[in-house]
Amino acid sequence: SRLTRETNPLGAFDYTYVGGTRRLAGMAAPNGLAAAFSYLPNAQDRRLAGIAHTGPGGVAVSAFGYGYDADGSITRWTQSQPFHTVPEVRGFSQRGQELIIDIISVPVTLFAGFIAV
């Protein structure tokens, strides 16, 4: 059976799933934070496509997206946050045993008139 609710000293955490599978569709925390998980189609082995986090009232907090190569290795990772003007995108590749990380875009964060990269 699948865990649908877990209660601990922090409160009750609720879990939902994709149809009759064990793939997590969502999680809701007692403080109003939630996560929603999306998956690629069957032709792409139903790998994790993204995770979206929301705060109380459904306000967007952050989102993560994933891209894969034919072997199932993550080749692209995207992070978005509402206070960034563009998402952070990183590419991953391998040369022999060496992992190469390419920063494709870097977010610019705006805080009360200051710009931070």
N, C-alpha and C positions, 0 to 999 in steps of 0.2 A: 504494500500500500504506500501511498505518497503522503508526505507530511503536508497538511494544509494549514495548521496553526501550531505555533510554538509559543509558550508562555514562560517567561523568566522574570527576574527582578526588574528588568527594564519595561516589561509589558508584554502585550500579545503581538506577534508577528504573523501575518497571513501570507500564504503562498498559493499561487494559481499556476496551472500547467496548460500546455498546448494539447488540446483534445485529451486523448487517453494516454499520451506519452509521459515520460519522465522529464521532458524538457520544460524548464521553468519559464513561465510566461510573465509572471509578475510577483513582486514582493511588496507588502505594505507594512511599515513600521508604526509603532504606537505614537510617535511624535509627528506623524503626517508625511514623513518622507516615503517615497515609493520608487520602485525600479520596474521598468518594463523591458523585456527581452524580445528581440526579433531574430528570426532565423532565415537563412537562405533556403531556396527550394530544394526539393529532392535531388535534382540534377547536380546540385552543388553540395551534396551530402548533409544538408540541413545544418550547416555550421552556423555559429553565432554571427549574426550580421550587425547587431548593435544593442546597446543598452542605453536607455533614457532614464535619467533620474529627475524626479519632480519633488517639490516641497509642498508644504501645506497649501491647500487650495489649488493644487495642480500647476503651480508656478515652475517653469523649467529651471533646473539647477545645472545639469550637465548632460552631455550625450557622448557616447563613444561608438565609433563605427570600425568595422574590420573588413579587410580585403585579403584574399587568399590566392596562392598559386595552385596549380593542378595537383600538387602533392599534399595540399592542405596546410602548408606553412603560412603564417601571417606575413603578408607583404606590405600591407598598408594599415595604419592606425590613425584614426581621426578623433580628436577631442574638441568638443564645442562647449562653450559656456556662454550664458547670456551677456556677460560683461566684456566678452572678446569681440572685436570687430570682424575677425576671420577665424576659422577653426585652425587648430594646430594639426598639421598632417605630417606623419613620419612614414618613410618608406623603409622596408627591410629587405635585404638581399644577402646572399651568402657567396663568399669567394673561398672555396676550399673549406677549411674549418673556421674561417673568420666571418663574423656577422658584421654586415655593413648597415649602418643606420643613417639614412638621409633625411635631413629636415627639409621638408618640401615647402611648408609655410609655417610661420611663427605668428601667433596671435599678438595683436596690440591691445593692451588693456587700458581703458580710460578710467581714471580715478580723479574726480573733482579737478579737472584742469591739468592733471599730470598725465603724461604718456609713459607707460612702462612696457618694455619688450621682454 
